[in-house]
């Protein structure tokens, strides 16, 4: 086993600001696989999760006067998607969360294309966004 040297943490290339006050983090949802090329054709999986949402904290939802299930615009410097709000305690204040499974509301359309110069990995896990009711 090789020796790993620790590295200093560096913030994401894009952080929250006045214009884009929330940080979007992305990931996968349990019911689907990648862009649903396989799971999207399965009625059972679509019954479990048939569309993308933006998960947000009750505090942020309240401040923006957004209720559970309301359609919102999630906007970054690169574009916007429209999804329903999912208000949940599982997401901390100041952060929102989405997956990339659904073409109609793909979180990766919002993310920053910058990459880590050491690993050459694209920074899909954090970008600044704002949310507004439709």
Residue pairs with C-beta under 8 A, 6 or more apart in sequence:
7 118
12 23
12 112
12 123
12 125
12 126
12 127
13 112
13 114
13 123
14 20
14 77
14 112
14 114
14 126
14 127
14 128
15 23
15 128
16 22
16 23
16 94
16 128
17 128
19 128
19 130
20 75
20 76
20 77
20 128
20 129
20 130
21 94
21 128
21 130
22 56
22 60
22 94
22 95
22 96
22 128
22 129
22 130
22 131
23 94
23 95
23 96
23 126
23 127
23 128
23 129
24 74
24 76
24 95
24 96
24 97
24 98
24 107
24 110
24 111
24 126
24 127
24 128
24 129
25 95
25 96
25 97
25 125
25 126
26 97
26 98
26 99
26 100
26 107
26 108
26 111
26 124
26 125
27 97
27 99
27 125
28 34
28 99
28 100
28 101
29 49
29 99
29 101
31 39
31 45
31 48
31 49
32 39
32 40
32 45
32 49
32 99
32 101
33 39
33 101
34 100
34 101
35 100
35 101
35 103
35 106
36 45
36 101
36 102
39 45
39 101
40 46
40 101
49 101
51 83
51 84
51 102
51 104
51 105
52 81
52 83
52 98
52 99
52 101
52 102
52 104
52 105
52 106
52 107
53 83
53 84
53 85
53 86
53 98
54 72
54 74
54 83
54 84
54 85
54 86
54 96
54 97
54 98
54 131
55 86
55 88
55 90
55 91
55 96
55 97
55 98
56 66
56 85
56 86
56 87
56 88
56 91
56 96
56 97
56 131
57 87
57 88
57 89
57 91
57 92
57 93
57 94
57 95
58 87
58 88
58 89
59 93
60 93
60 94
60 96
60 131
61 67
61 68
61 85
61 87
64 131
64 132
64 133
65 133
66 72
66 85
66 87
66 131
66 133
67 85
67 87
68 85
68 86
68 87
69 84
69 85
69 86
70 84
70 85
70 133
70 134
71 82
71 83
71 84
71 85
71 133
71 134
72 82
72 83
72 84
72 85
72 131
72 132
72 133
72 134
73 80
73 81
73 82
73 131
73 132
73 133
73 134
74 80
74 81
74 82
74 83
74 96
74 98
74 110
74 129
74 130
74 131
75 110
75 129
75 130
75 131
75 132
76 110
76 111
76 112
76 127
76 128
76 129
77 112
77 127
77 128
78 109
78 110
78 111
78 112
78 113
78 127
79 109
79 110
80 110
81 98
81 104
81 105
81 106
81 107
81 109
81 110
82 105
82 134
83 98
83 105
85 131
91 97
96 129
96 131
98 105
98 107
98 110
99 107
100 106
100 107
100 108
100 124
108 124
110 127
110 129
111 122
111 123
111 124
111 125
111 127
112 123
112 126
112 127
113 122
113 123
114 122
114 123
115 121
115 122
115 123
116 123
